[in-house]
Amino acid sequence: MRYVVIVEQGESNVGAYVPDLPGCAAVGETKEEALHLIGEAVDLHLEGLREEGLPIPEPSSSSEYVEVSRLTEGSSRS
């Protein structure tokens, strides 16, 4: 099973979370550390759901990129 992980660069750390697993998040000093920690967090999250007898959510999120044009300095939106 594979879940989408969102990685966000902060001012002094990197956060990661799994949209399909509410509350499942991790923070590291680097992207690599955050990804390692979110992997552990997912394992613990799923283990907790199993122990509680709760259903394991199927992965349903996906990610895409969209191209955006940059506004040039001095342009207006009139």
N, CA, C and O atoms as a Tripos MOL2 file, in Angstrom:
@<TRIPOS>MOLECULE
protein
  312   311    78     0     0
PROTEIN
NO_CHARGES

@<TRIPOS>ATOM
      1 N           0.8460   -1.1570    0.0000 N.3       1 MET1
      2 CA          0.0000    0.0000    0.0000 C.3       1 MET1
      3 C           0.9000    1.2310    0.0000 C.2       1 MET1
      4 O           1.9020    1.2820    0.7130 O.2       1 MET1
      5 N           0.5290    2.2250   -0.8120 N.am      2 ARG2
      6 CA          1.3120    3.4520   -0.8970 C.3       2 ARG2
      7 C           0.4020    4.6420   -0.6580 C.2       2 ARG2
      8 O          -0.6590    4.7590   -1.2710 O.2       2 ARG2
      9 N           0.8240    5.5240    0.2380 N.am      3 TYR3
     10 CA          0.0790    6.7390    0.5350 C.3       3 TYR3
     11 C           0.8440    7.9490    0.0220 C.2       3 TYR3
     12 O           2.0750    7.9650    0.0320 O.2       3 TYR3
     13 N           0.1120    8.9590   -0.4250 N.am      4 VAL4
     14 CA          0.7230   10.2270   -0.8090 C.3       4 VAL4
     15 C           1.2130   10.9190    0.4560 C.2       4 VAL4
     16 O           0.5040   10.9710    1.4600 O.2       4 VAL4
     17 N           2.4250   11.4460    0.3990 N.am      5 VAL5
     18 CA          3.0020   12.2170    1.4930 C.3       5 VAL5
     19 C           3.2420   13.6330    0.9750 C.2       5 VAL5
     20 O           3.8710   13.8270   -0.0640 O.2       5 VAL5
     21 N           2.7390   14.6030    1.7030 N.am      6 ILE6
     22 CA          2.9760   16.0010    1.3730 C.3       6 ILE6
     23 C           4.1570   16.4750    2.2110 C.2       6 ILE6
     24 O           4.1690   16.3040    3.4300 O.2       6 ILE6
     25 N           5.1380   17.0640    1.5600 N.am      7 VAL7
     26 CA          6.3350   17.5630    2.2420 C.3       7 VAL7
     27 C           6.3420   19.0770    2.1200 C.2       7 VAL7
     28 O           6.1890   19.6250    1.0280 O.2       7 VAL7
     29 N           6.5210   19.7480    3.2560 N.am      8 GLU8
     30 CA          6.5330   21.2120    3.2710 C.3       8 GLU8
     31 C           7.8070   21.7110    3.9510 C.2       8 GLU8
     32 O           8.1220   21.3240    5.0760 O.2       8 GLU8
     33 N           8.5260   22.5740    3.2470 N.am      9 GLN9
     34 CA          9.7380   23.1740    3.7980 C.3       9 GLN9
     35 C           9.3480   24.3620    4.6630 C.2       9 GLN9
     36 O           8.7010   25.2940    4.1850 O.2       9 GLN9
     37 N           9.7380   24.3360    5.9360 N.am     10 GLY10
     38 CA          9.5130   25.4610    6.8300 C.3      10 GLY10
     39 C          10.7600   26.3080    6.9300 C.2      10 GLY10
     40 O          11.7360   26.0770    6.2160 O.2      10 GLY10
     41 N          10.7310   27.2900    7.8140 N.am     11 GLU11
     42 CA         11.8960   28.1600    7.9810 C.3      11 GLU11
     43 C          13.1010   27.4080    8.5270 C.2      11 GLU11
     44 O          14.2360   27.6640    8.1240 O.2      11 GLU11
     45 N          12.8490   26.4760    9.4500 N.am     12 SER12
     46 CA         13.9800   25.7850   10.0870 C.3      12 SER12
     47 C          13.8250   24.2690   10.1220 C.2      12 SER12
     48 O          14.6610   23.5740   10.6980 O.2      12 SER12
     49 N          12.7580   23.7500    9.5090 N.am     13 ASN13
     50 CA         12.5610   22.2990    9.5010 C.3      13 ASN13
     51 C          11.6960   21.9050    8.3130 C.2      13 ASN13
     52 O          11.2610   22.7560    7.5380 O.2      13 ASN13
     53 N          11.4540   20.6150    8.1800 N.am     14 VAL14
     54 CA         10.6550   20.0820    7.0820 C.3      14 VAL14
     55 C           9.5250   19.2660    7.6830 C.2      14 VAL14
     56 O           9.7580   18.3820    8.5070 O.2      14 VAL14
     57 N           8.3050   19.5650    7.2700 N.am     15 GLY15
     58 CA          7.1440   18.8270    7.7490 C.3      15 GLY15
     59 C           6.6450   17.8710    6.6800 C.2      15 GLY15
     60 O           6.8340   18.1040    5.4860 O.2      15 GLY15
     61 N           6.0110   16.8000    7.1160 N.am     16 ALA16
     62 CA          5.4230   15.8350    6.1940 C.3      16 ALA16
     63 C           4.1220   15.3360    6.8050 C.2      16 ALA16
     64 O           4.0280   15.1330    8.0150 O.2      16 ALA16
     65 N           3.1140   15.1410    5.9470 N.am     17 TYR17
     66 CA          1.8610   14.5690    6.4250 C.3      17 TYR17
     67 C           1.2110   13.7430    5.3270 C.2      17 TYR17
     68 O           1.5400   13.8600    4.1470 O.2      17 TYR17
     69 N           0.2650   12.8950    5.7620 N.am     18 VAL18
     70 CA         -0.4180   11.9850    4.8510 C.3      18 VAL18
     71 C          -1.8940   12.3770    4.8180 C.2      18 VAL18
     72 O          -2.6000   12.1580    5.8020 O.2      18 VAL18
     73 N          -2.3830   12.9510    3.7120 N.am     19 PRO19
     74 CA         -3.7680   13.4010    3.6530 C.3      19 PRO19
     75 C          -4.7960   12.2980    3.9390 C.2      19 PRO19
     76 O          -5.8560   12.5780    4.4990 O.2      19 PRO19
     77 N          -4.5030   11.0750    3.5700 N.am     20 ASP20
     78 CA         -5.4490    9.9750    3.7720 C.3      20 ASP20
     79 C          -5.4550    9.4410    5.1960 C.2      20 ASP20
     80 O          -6.2980    8.6130    5.5420 O.2      20 ASP20
     81 N          -4.5230    9.9040    6.0270 N.am     21 LEU21
     82 CA         -4.4370    9.4610    7.4210 C.3      21 LEU21
     83 C          -4.4370   10.6920    8.3190 C.2      21 LEU21
     84 O          -3.3760   11.1220    8.7710 O.2      21 LEU21
     85 N          -5.6080   11.2650    8.5840 N.am     22 PRO22
     86 CA         -5.6730   12.4850    9.3910 C.3      22 PRO22
     87 C          -4.9160   12.3330   10.7100 C.2      22 PRO22
     88 O          -5.0640   11.3410   11.4240 O.2      22 PRO22
     89 N          -4.1080   13.3390   11.0090 N.am     23 GLY23
     90 CA         -3.3230   13.3360   12.2330 C.3      23 GLY23
     91 C          -1.9700   12.6790   12.1060 C.2      23 GLY23
     92 O          -1.1790   12.7110   13.0480 O.2      23 GLY23
     93 N          -1.6870   12.0880   10.9680 N.am     24 CYS24
     94 CA         -0.4100   11.4140   10.7660 C.3      24 CYS24
     95 C           0.5660   12.4080   10.1430 C.2      24 CYS24
     96 O           0.4650   12.7450    8.9640 O.2      24 CYS24
     97 N           1.5190   12.8710   10.9650 N.am     25 ALA25
     98 CA          2.4570   13.8960   10.5260 C.3      25 ALA25
     99 C           3.8040   13.6960   11.2000 C.2      25 ALA25
    100 O           3.9090   13.0050   12.2140 O.2      25 ALA25
    101 N           4.8220   14.3030   10.6290 N.am     26 ALA26
    102 CA          6.1710   14.2270   11.1950 C.3      26 ALA26
    103 C           6.9390   15.4750   10.8020 C.2      26 ALA26
    104 O           6.6220   16.1310    9.8090 O.2      26 ALA26
    105 N           7.9540   15.7920   11.5940 N.am     27 VAL27
    106 CA          8.8140   16.9490   11.3180 C.3      27 VAL27
    107 C          10.2620   16.5160   11.4850 C.2      27 VAL27
    108 O          10.6070   15.8350   12.4510 O.2      27 VAL27
    109 N          11.1010   16.9100   10.5480 N.am     28 GLY28
    110 CA         12.5230   16.6120   10.6270 C.3      28 GLY28
    111 C          13.3470   17.8290   10.2740 C.2      28 GLY28
    112 O          12.8180   18.8430    9.8190 O.2      28 GLY28
    113 N          14.6300   17.7230   10.4850 N.am     29 GLU29
    114 CA         15.5220   18.8280   10.1450 C.3      29 GLU29
    115 C          15.8110   18.8820    8.6490 C.2      29 GLU29
    116 O          16.1310   19.9420    8.1100 O.2      29 GLU29
    117 N          15.6960   17.7290    7.9760 N.am     30 THR30
    118 CA         15.9140   17.6470    6.5330 C.3      30 THR30
    119 C          14.7500   16.8980    5.8930 C.2      30 THR30
    120 O          13.9620   16.2500    6.5810 O.2      30 THR30
    121 N          14.6500   16.9940    4.5740 N.am     31 LYS31
    122 CA         13.6090   16.2620    3.8520 C.3      31 LYS31
    123 C          13.7710   14.7630    4.0750 C.2      31 LYS31
    124 O          12.7920   14.0490    4.2950 O.2      31 LYS31
    125 N          15.0090   14.2950    4.0150 N.am     32 GLU32
    126 CA         15.2660   12.8620    4.1930 C.3      32 GLU32
    127 C          14.7990   12.3900    5.5710 C.2      32 GLU32
    128 O          14.1830   11.3320    5.7020 O.2      32 GLU32
    129 N          15.1050   13.1980    6.6030 N.am     33 GLU33
    130 CA         14.6820   12.8230    7.9510 C.3      33 GLU33
    131 C          13.1630   12.8440    8.0700 C.2      33 GLU33
    132 O          12.5740   11.9450    8.6700 O.2      33 GLU33
    133 N          12.5280   13.8630    7.5020 N.am     34 ALA34
    134 CA         11.0680   13.9550    7.5560 C.3      34 ALA34
    135 C          10.4210   12.7570    6.8680 C.2      34 ALA34
    136 O           9.4380   12.2110    7.3700 O.2      34 ALA34
    137 N          10.9620   12.3440    5.7250 N.am     35 LEU35
    138 CA         10.4090   11.1780    5.0200 C.3      35 LEU35
    139 C          10.6190    9.8950    5.8200 C.2      35 LEU35
    140 O           9.7370    9.0370    5.8620 O.2      35 LEU35
    141 N          11.7680    9.7640    6.4480 N.am     36 HIS36
    142 CA         12.0170    8.5950    7.2980 C.3      36 HIS36
    143 C          11.0120    8.5800    8.4540 C.2      36 HIS36
    144 O          10.4020    7.5510    8.7420 O.2      36 HIS36
    145 N          10.8480    9.7170    9.1030 N.am     37 LEU37
    146 CA          9.9550    9.7910   10.2540 C.3      37 LEU37
    147 C           8.4900    9.5900    9.8730 C.2      37 LEU37
    148 O           7.7390    8.9750   10.6300 O.2      37 LEU37
    149 N           8.0690   10.0990    8.7060 N.am     38 ILE38
    150 CA          6.6730    9.9070    8.3090 C.3      38 ILE38
    151 C           6.4270    8.4380    7.9780 C.2      38 ILE38
    152 O           5.3230    7.9350    8.1910 O.2      38 ILE38
    153 N           7.4360    7.7460    7.4630 N.am     39 GLY39
    154 CA          7.2890    6.3030    7.2390 C.3      39 GLY39
    155 C           7.0210    5.5690    8.5500 C.2      39 GLY39
    156 O           6.1560    4.6960    8.6220 O.2      39 GLY39
    157 N           7.7770    5.9370    9.5840 N.am     40 GLU40
    158 CA          7.5550    5.3420   10.9040 C.3      40 GLU40
    159 C           6.1860    5.7330   11.4480 C.2      40 GLU40
    160 O           5.4920    4.9110   12.0460 O.2      40 GLU40
    161 N           5.7980    7.0000   11.2370 N.am     41 ALA41
    162 CA          4.5010    7.4660   11.7280 C.3      41 ALA41
    163 C           3.3490    6.7280   11.0660 C.2      41 ALA41
    164 O           2.3630    6.3980   11.7260 O.2      41 ALA41
    165 N           3.4630    6.4660    9.7690 N.am     42 VAL42
    166 CA          2.4210    5.7140    9.0650 C.3      42 VAL42
    167 C           2.3140    4.3110    9.6510 C.2      42 VAL42
    168 O           1.2090    3.8390    9.9210 O.2      42 VAL42
    169 N           3.4400    3.6400    9.8510 N.am     43 ASP43
    170 CA          3.4170    2.2940   10.4480 C.3      43 ASP43
    171 C           2.7170    2.3110   11.8020 C.2      43 ASP43
    172 O           1.8660    1.4630   12.0720 O.2      43 ASP43
    173 N           3.0710    3.2730   12.6550 N.am     44 LEU44
    174 CA          2.4540    3.3630   13.9830 C.3      44 LEU44
    175 C           0.9730    3.7090   13.8930 C.2      44 LEU44
    176 O           0.1620    3.1770   14.6510 O.2      44 LEU44
    177 N           0.6220    4.5870   12.9820 N.am     45 HIS45
    178 CA         -0.7740    4.9830   12.8000 C.3      45 HIS45
    179 C          -1.6200    3.7760   12.3920 C.2      45 HIS45
    180 O          -2.6860    3.5340   12.9570 O.2      45 HIS45
    181 N          -1.1350    3.0290   11.4100 N.am     46 LEU46
    182 CA         -1.8800    1.8610   10.9400 C.3      46 LEU46
    183 C          -1.9520    0.7780   12.0160 C.2      46 LEU46
    184 O          -2.9810    0.1190   12.1650 O.2      46 LEU46
    185 N          -0.8770    0.5960   12.7560 N.am     47 GLU47
    186 CA         -0.8700   -0.3610   13.8610 C.3      47 GLU47
    187 C          -1.9240    0.0210   14.8990 C.2      47 GLU47
    188 O          -2.6470   -0.8380   15.4020 O.2      47 GLU47
    189 N          -2.0060    1.3090   15.2150 N.am     48 GLY48
    190 CA         -3.0070    1.7800   16.1680 C.3      48 GLY48
    191 C          -4.4220    1.5440   15.6770 C.2      48 GLY48
    192 O          -5.2890    1.1390   16.4510 O.2      48 GLY48
    193 N          -4.6650    1.7950   14.3940 N.am     49 LEU49
    194 CA         -5.9920    1.5440   13.8380 C.3      49 LEU49
    195 C          -6.3470    0.0600   13.9460 C.2      49 LEU49
    196 O          -7.4680   -0.2860   14.3190 O.2      49 LEU49
    197 N          -5.3950   -0.8120   13.6200 N.am     50 ARG50
    198 CA         -5.6430   -2.2660   13.7210 C.3      50 ARG50
    199 C          -5.9670   -2.6670   15.1570 C.2      50 ARG50
    200 O          -6.9090   -3.4200   15.4000 O.2      50 ARG50
    201 N          -5.1740   -2.1550   16.1150 N.am     51 GLU51
    202 CA         -5.3910   -2.4970   17.5220 C.3      51 GLU51
    203 C          -6.7600   -2.0370   18.0110 C.2      51 GLU51
    204 O          -7.3660   -2.6850   18.8650 O.2      51 GLU51
    205 N          -7.2480   -0.9170   17.4710 N.am     52 GLU52
    206 CA         -8.5550   -0.3820   17.8540 C.3      52 GLU52
    207 C          -9.6870   -1.0500   17.0790 C.2      52 GLU52
    208 O         -10.8610   -0.7840   17.3360 O.2      52 GLU52
    209 N          -9.3370   -1.9120   16.1340 N.am     53 GLY53
    210 CA        -10.3540   -2.5620   15.3170 C.3      53 GLY53
    211 C         -10.9930   -1.6340   14.3030 C.2      53 GLY53
    212 O         -12.1060   -1.8830   13.8390 O.2      53 GLY53
    213 N         -10.2930   -0.5670   13.9580 N.am     54 LEU54
    214 CA        -10.8110    0.4040   12.9970 C.3      54 LEU54
    215 C         -10.3290    0.0640   11.5890 C.2      54 LEU54
    216 O          -9.2840   -0.5650   11.4230 O.2      54 LEU54
    217 N         -11.0820    0.4750   10.5890 N.am     55 PRO55
    218 CA        -10.6800    0.1720    9.2070 C.3      55 PRO55
    219 C          -9.4200    0.9410    8.8010 C.2      55 PRO55
    220 O          -9.1800    2.0620    9.2490 O.2      55 PRO55
    221 N          -8.6460    0.3190    7.9620 N.am     56 ILE56
    222 CA         -7.4570    0.9530    7.3910 C.3      56 ILE56
    223 C          -7.9080    1.6990    6.1360 C.2      56 ILE56
    224 O          -8.4090    1.0760    5.2000 O.2      56 ILE56
    225 N          -7.7390    3.0240    6.1020 N.am     57 PRO57
    226 CA         -8.1730    3.7800    4.9220 C.3      57 PRO57
    227 C          -7.3860    3.3860    3.6670 C.2      57 PRO57
    228 O          -6.1610    3.2640    3.6940 O.2      57 PRO57
    229 N          -8.1040    3.1960    2.5990 N.am     58 GLU58
    230 CA         -7.4530    2.9490    1.3140 C.3      58 GLU58
    231 C          -6.8420    4.2650    0.8330 C.2      58 GLU58
    232 O          -7.4450    5.3240    1.0090 O.2      58 GLU58
    233 N          -5.6740    4.2130    0.2400 N.am     59 PRO59
    234 CA         -5.1090    5.4370   -0.3250 C.3      59 PRO59
    235 C          -6.0330    5.9770   -1.4130 C.2      59 PRO59
    236 O          -6.4400    5.2400   -2.3110 O.2      59 PRO59
    237 N          -6.3620    7.2570   -1.3300 N.am     60 SER60
    238 CA         -7.2320    7.8320   -2.3470 C.3      60 SER60
    239 C          -6.7140    9.1800   -2.8510 C.2      60 SER60
    240 O          -7.1930    9.6840   -3.8680 O.2      60 SER60
    241 N          -5.7530    9.7610   -2.1590 N.am     61 SER61
    242 CA         -5.2030   11.0470   -2.5960 C.3      61 SER61
    243 C          -4.2220   10.8450   -3.7330 C.2      61 SER61
    244 O          -3.6000    9.7920   -3.8690 O.2      61 SER61
    245 N          -4.1020   11.8720   -4.5360 N.am     62 SER62
    246 CA         -3.0890   11.8790   -5.5850 C.3      62 SER62
    247 C          -2.5040   13.2840   -5.6210 C.2      62 SER62
    248 O          -3.0210   14.1980   -4.9790 O.2      62 SER62
    249 N          -1.4560   13.4450   -6.3520 N.am     63 SER63
    250 CA         -0.8590   14.7740   -6.4610 C.3      63 SER63
    251 C          -0.5720   15.0770   -7.9170 C.2      63 SER63
    252 O          -0.2730   14.1890   -8.7160 O.2      63 SER63
    253 N          -0.6680   16.3230   -8.2320 N.am     64 GLU64
    254 CA         -0.3910   16.8160   -9.5730 C.3      64 GLU64
    255 C           0.2780   18.1670   -9.4390 C.2      64 GLU64
    256 O           0.1670   18.8300   -8.4080 O.2      64 GLU64
    257 N           0.9560   18.5620  -10.4640 N.am     65 TYR65
    258 CA          1.5410   19.8970  -10.5300 C.3      65 TYR65
    259 C           0.7910   20.6830  -11.5960 C.2      65 TYR65
    260 O           0.3090   20.1200  -12.5780 O.2      65 TYR65
    261 N           0.7020   21.9710  -11.3900 N.am     66 VAL66
    262 CA          0.0750   22.8390  -12.3710 C.3      66 VAL66
    263 C           1.0580   23.9600  -12.6910 C.2      66 VAL66
    264 O           1.6800   24.5350  -11.7980 O.2      66 VAL66
    265 N           1.1850   24.2540  -13.9610 N.am     67 GLU67
    266 CA          2.0540   25.3470  -14.3890 C.3      67 GLU67
    267 C           1.3340   26.6620  -14.1540 C.2      67 GLU67
    268 O           0.1460   26.7890  -14.4480 O.2      67 GLU67
    269 N           2.0420   27.6250  -13.6320 N.am     68 VAL68
    270 CA          1.4870   28.9610  -13.4490 C.3      68 VAL68
    271 C           2.4390   29.9600  -14.0770 C.2      68 VAL68
    272 O           3.6560   29.7770  -14.0700 O.2      68 VAL68
    273 N           1.8660   31.0100  -14.6140 N.am     69 SER69
    274 CA          2.7350   32.0510  -15.1840 C.3      69 SER69
    275 C           3.0170   33.0770  -14.1000 C.2      69 SER69
    276 O           2.1560   33.3890  -13.2780 O.2      69 SER69
    277 N           4.2010   33.5810  -14.1130 N.am     70 ARG70
    278 CA          4.5940   34.6030  -13.1350 C.3      70 ARG70
    279 C           4.1830   35.9770  -13.6620 C.2      70 ARG70
    280 O           4.3610   36.2990  -14.8370 O.2      70 ARG70
    281 N           3.6410   36.7520  -12.7710 N.am     71 LEU71
    282 CA          3.3290   38.1250  -13.1400 C.3      71 LEU71
    283 C           4.6210   38.9160  -13.1670 C.2      71 LEU71
    284 O           5.4560   38.7710  -12.2740 O.2      71 LEU71
    285 N           4.7940   39.7370  -14.1630 N.am     72 THR72
    286 CA          6.0020   40.5390  -14.2300 C.3      72 THR72
    287 C           5.8320   41.7640  -13.3430 C.2      72 THR72
    288 O           4.7170   42.2340  -13.1150 O.2      72 THR72
    289 N           6.9410   42.2660  -12.8530 N.am     73 GLU73
    290 CA          6.9020   43.4620  -12.0090 C.3      73 GLU73
    291 C           6.2500   44.5980  -12.7820 C.2      73 GLU73
    292 O           6.5120   44.8020  -13.9670 O.2      73 GLU73
    293 N           5.3940   45.3320  -12.0780 N.am     74 GLY74
    294 CA          4.7680   46.4830  -12.6830 C.3      74 GLY74
    295 C           3.4850   46.1710  -13.4360 C.2      74 GLY74
    296 O           2.7980   47.0940  -13.8720 O.2      74 GLY74
    297 N           3.1410   44.8930  -13.6030 N.am     75 SER75
    298 CA          1.8970   44.5960  -14.2960 C.3      75 SER75
    299 C           0.7340   44.7490  -13.3320 C.2      75 SER75
    300 O           0.8930   44.5680  -12.1250 O.2      75 SER75
    301 N          -0.4110   45.0760  -13.8530 N.am     76 SER76
    302 CA         -1.5840   45.2430  -13.0040 C.3      76 SER76
    303 C          -2.6280   44.2110  -13.3730 C.2      76 SER76
    304 O          -2.5750   43.5930  -14.4360 O.2      76 SER76
    305 N          -3.5710   44.0410  -12.4750 N.am     77 ARG77
    306 CA         -4.6460   43.0550  -12.6780 C.3      77 ARG77
    307 C          -5.9460   43.7510  -13.0300 C.2      77 ARG77
    308 O          -7.0050   43.2650  -12.6330 O.2      77 ARG77
    309 N          -5.9260   44.8650  -13.7540 N.am     78 SER78
    310 CA         -7.1500   45.6110  -14.0550 C.3      78 SER78
    311 C          -7.9380   44.9280  -15.1340 C.2      78 SER78
    312 O          -9.0020   45.4110  -15.5220 O.2      78 SER78
@<TRIPOS>BOND
     1     1     2 1
     2     2     3 1
     3     3     4 2
     4     3     5 am
     5     5     6 1
     6     6     7 1
     7     7     8 2
     8     7     9 am
     9     9    10 1
    10    10    11 1
    11    11    12 2
    12    11    13 am
    13    13    14 1
    14    14    15 1
    15    15    16 2
    16    15    17 am
    17    17    18 1
    18    18    19 1
    19    19    20 2
    20    19    21 am
    21    21    22 1
    22    22    23 1
    23    23    24 2
    24    23    25 am
    25    25    26 1
    26    26    27 1
    27    27    28 2
    28    27    29 am
    29    29    30 1
    30    30    31 1
    31    31    32 2
    32    31    33 am
    33    33    34 1
    34    34    35 1
    35    35    36 2
    36    35    37 am
    37    37    38 1
    38    38    39 1
    39    39    40 2
    40    39    41 am
    41    41    42 1
    42    42    43 1
    43    43    44 2
    44    43    45 am
    45    45    46 1
    46    46    47 1
    47    47    48 2
    48    47    49 am
    49    49    50 1
    50    50    51 1
    51    51    52 2
    52    51    53 am
    53    53    54 1
    54    54    55 1
    55    55    56 2
    56    55    57 am
    57    57    58 1
    58    58    59 1
    59    59    60 2
    60    59    61 am
    61    61    62 1
    62    62    63 1
    63    63    64 2
    64    63    65 am
    65    65    66 1
    66    66    67 1
    67    67    68 2
    68    67    69 am
    69    69    70 1
    70    70    71 1
    71    71    72 2
    72    71    73 am
    73    73    74 1
    74    74    75 1
    75    75    76 2
    76    75    77 am
    77    77    78 1
    78    78    79 1
    79    79    80 2
    80    79    81 am
    81    81    82 1
    82    82    83 1
    83    83    84 2
    84    83    85 am
    85    85    86 1
    86    86    87 1
    87    87    88 2
    88    87    89 am
    89    89    90 1
    90    90    91 1
    91    91    92 2
    92    91    93 am
    93    93    94 1
    94    94    95 1
    95    95    96 2
    96    95    97 am
    97    97    98 1
    98    98    99 1
    99    99   100 2
   100    99   101 am
   101   101   102 1
   102   102   103 1
   103   103   104 2
   104   103   105 am
   105   105   106 1
   106   106   107 1
   107   107   108 2
   108   107   109 am
   109   109   110 1
   110   110   111 1
   111   111   112 2
   112   111   113 am
   113   113   114 1
   114   114   115 1
   115   115   116 2
   116   115   117 am
   117   117   118 1
   118   118   119 1
   119   119   120 2
   120   119   121 am
   121   121   122 1
   122   122   123 1
   123   123   124 2
   124   123   125 am
   125   125   126 1
   126   126   127 1
   127   127   128 2
   128   127   129 am
   129   129   130 1
   130   130   131 1
   131   131   132 2
   132   131   133 am
   133   133   134 1
   134   134   135 1
   135   135   136 2
   136   135   137 am
   137   137   138 1
   138   138   139 1
   139   139   140 2
   140   139   141 am
   141   141   142 1
   142   142   143 1
   143   143   144 2
   144   143   145 am
   145   145   146 1
   146   146   147 1
   147   147   148 2
   148   147   149 am
   149   149   150 1
   150   150   151 1
   151   151   152 2
   152   151   153 am
   153   153   154 1
   154   154   155 1
   155   155   156 2
   156   155   157 am
   157   157   158 1
   158   158   159 1
   159   159   160 2
   160   159   161 am
   161   161   162 1
   162   162   163 1
   163   163   164 2
   164   163   165 am
   165   165   166 1
   166   166   167 1
   167   167   168 2
   168   167   169 am
   169   169   170 1
   170   170   171 1
   171   171   172 2
   172   171   173 am
   173   173   174 1
   174   174   175 1
   175   175   176 2
   176   175   177 am
   177   177   178 1
   178   178   179 1
   179   179   180 2
   180   179   181 am
   181   181   182 1
   182   182   183 1
   183   183   184 2
   184   183   185 am
   185   185   186 1
   186   186   187 1
   187   187   188 2
   188   187   189 am
   189   189   190 1
   190   190   191 1
   191   191   192 2
   192   191   193 am
   193   193   194 1
   194   194   195 1
   195   195   196 2
   196   195   197 am
   197   197   198 1
   198   198   199 1
   199   199   200 2
   200   199   201 am
   201   201   202 1
   202   202   203 1
   203   203   204 2
   204   203   205 am
   205   205   206 1
   206   206   207 1
   207   207   208 2
   208   207   209 am
   209   209   210 1
   210   210   211 1
   211   211   212 2
   212   211   213 am
   213   213   214 1
   214   214   215 1
   215   215   216 2
   216   215   217 am
   217   217   218 1
   218   218   219 1
   219   219   220 2
   220   219   221 am
   221   221   222 1
   222   222   223 1
   223   223   224 2
   224   223   225 am
   225   225   226 1
   226   226   227 1
   227   227   228 2
   228   227   229 am
   229   229   230 1
   230   230   231 1
   231   231   232 2
   232   231   233 am
   233   233   234 1
   234   234   235 1
   235   235   236 2
   236   235   237 am
   237   237   238 1
   238   238   239 1
   239   239   240 2
   240   239   241 am
   241   241   242 1
   242   242   243 1
   243   243   244 2
   244   243   245 am
   245   245   246 1
   246   246   247 1
   247   247   248 2
   248   247   249 am
   249   249   250 1
   250   250   251 1
   251   251   252 2
   252   251   253 am
   253   253   254 1
   254   254   255 1
   255   255   256 2
   256   255   257 am
   257   257   258 1
   258   258   259 1
   259   259   260 2
   260   259   261 am
   261   261   262 1
   262   262   263 1
   263   263   264 2
   264   263   265 am
   265   265   266 1
   266   266   267 1
   267   267   268 2
   268   267   269 am
   269   269   270 1
   270   270   271 1
   271   271   272 2
   272   271   273 am
   273   273   274 1
   274   274   275 1
   275   275   276 2
   276   275   277 am
   277   277   278 1
   278   278   279 1
   279   279   280 2
   280   279   281 am
   281   281   282 1
   282   282   283 1
   283   283   284 2
   284   283   285 am
   285   285   286 1
   286   286   287 1
   287   287   288 2
   288   287   289 am
   289   289   290 1
   290   290   291 1
   291   291   292 2
   292   291   293 am
   293   293   294 1
   294   294   295 1
   295   295   296 2
   296   295   297 am
   297   297   298 1
   298   298   299 1
   299   299   300 2
   300   299   301 am
   301   301   302 1
   302   302   303 1
   303   303   304 2
   304   303   305 am
   305   305   306 1
   306   306   307 1
   307   307   308 2
   308   307   309 am
   309   309   310 1
   310   310   311 1
   311   311   312 2
@<TRIPOS>SUBSTRUCTURE
     1 MET1         2 RESIDUE 1 A MET
     2 ARG2         6 RESIDUE 1 A ARG
     3 TYR3        10 RESIDUE 1 A TYR
     4 VAL4        14 RESIDUE 1 A VAL
     5 VAL5        18 RESIDUE 1 A VAL
     6 ILE6        22 RESIDUE 1 A ILE
     7 VAL7        26 RESIDUE 1 A VAL
     8 GLU8        30 RESIDUE 1 A GLU
     9 GLN9        34 RESIDUE 1 A GLN
    10 GLY10       38 RESIDUE 1 A GLY
    11 GLU11       42 RESIDUE 1 A GLU
    12 SER12       46 RESIDUE 1 A SER
    13 ASN13       50 RESIDUE 1 A ASN
    14 VAL14       54 RESIDUE 1 A VAL
    15 GLY15       58 RESIDUE 1 A GLY
    16 ALA16       62 RESIDUE 1 A ALA
    17 TYR17       66 RESIDUE 1 A TYR
    18 VAL18       70 RESIDUE 1 A VAL
    19 PRO19       74 RESIDUE 1 A PRO
    20 ASP20       78 RESIDUE 1 A ASP
    21 LEU21       82 RESIDUE 1 A LEU
    22 PRO22       86 RESIDUE 1 A PRO
    23 GLY23       90 RESIDUE 1 A GLY
    24 CYS24       94 RESIDUE 1 A CYS
    25 ALA25       98 RESIDUE 1 A ALA
    26 ALA26      102 RESIDUE 1 A ALA
    27 VAL27      106 RESIDUE 1 A VAL
    28 GLY28      110 RESIDUE 1 A GLY
    29 GLU29      114 RESIDUE 1 A GLU
    30 THR30      118 RESIDUE 1 A THR
    31 LYS31      122 RESIDUE 1 A LYS
    32 GLU32      126 RESIDUE 1 A GLU
    33 GLU33      130 RESIDUE 1 A GLU
    34 ALA34      134 RESIDUE 1 A ALA
    35 LEU35      138 RESIDUE 1 A LEU
    36 HIS36      142 RESIDUE 1 A HIS
    37 LEU37      146 RESIDUE 1 A LEU
    38 ILE38      150 RESIDUE 1 A ILE
    39 GLY39      154 RESIDUE 1 A GLY
    40 GLU40      158 RESIDUE 1 A GLU
    41 ALA41      162 RESIDUE 1 A ALA
    42 VAL42      166 RESIDUE 1 A VAL
    43 ASP43      170 RESIDUE 1 A ASP
    44 LEU44      174 RESIDUE 1 A LEU
    45 HIS45      178 RESIDUE 1 A HIS
    46 LEU46      182 RESIDUE 1 A LEU
    47 GLU47      186 RESIDUE 1 A GLU
    48 GLY48      190 RESIDUE 1 A GLY
    49 LEU49      194 RESIDUE 1 A LEU
    50 ARG50      198 RESIDUE 1 A ARG
    51 GLU51      202 RESIDUE 1 A GLU
    52 GLU52      206 RESIDUE 1 A GLU
    53 GLY53      210 RESIDUE 1 A GLY
    54 LEU54      214 RESIDUE 1 A LEU
    55 PRO55      218 RESIDUE 1 A PRO
    56 ILE56      222 RESIDUE 1 A ILE
    57 PRO57      226 RESIDUE 1 A PRO
    58 GLU58      230 RESIDUE 1 A GLU
    59 PRO59      234 RESIDUE 1 A PRO
    60 SER60      238 RESIDUE 1 A SER
    61 SER61      242 RESIDUE 1 A SER
    62 SER62      246 RESIDUE 1 A SER
    63 SER63      250 RESIDUE 1 A SER
    64 GLU64      254 RESIDUE 1 A GLU
    65 TYR65      258 RESIDUE 1 A TYR
    66 VAL66      262 RESIDUE 1 A VAL
    67 GLU67      266 RESIDUE 1 A GLU
    68 VAL68      270 RESIDUE 1 A VAL
    69 SER69      274 RESIDUE 1 A SER
    70 ARG70      278 RESIDUE 1 A ARG
    71 LEU71      282 RESIDUE 1 A LEU
    72 THR72      286 RESIDUE 1 A THR
    73 GLU73      290 RESIDUE 1 A GLU
    74 GLY74      294 RESIDUE 1 A GLY
    75 SER75      298 RESIDUE 1 A SER
    76 SER76      302 RESIDUE 1 A SER
    77 ARG77      306 RESIDUE 1 A ARG
    78 SER78      310 RESIDUE 1 A SER
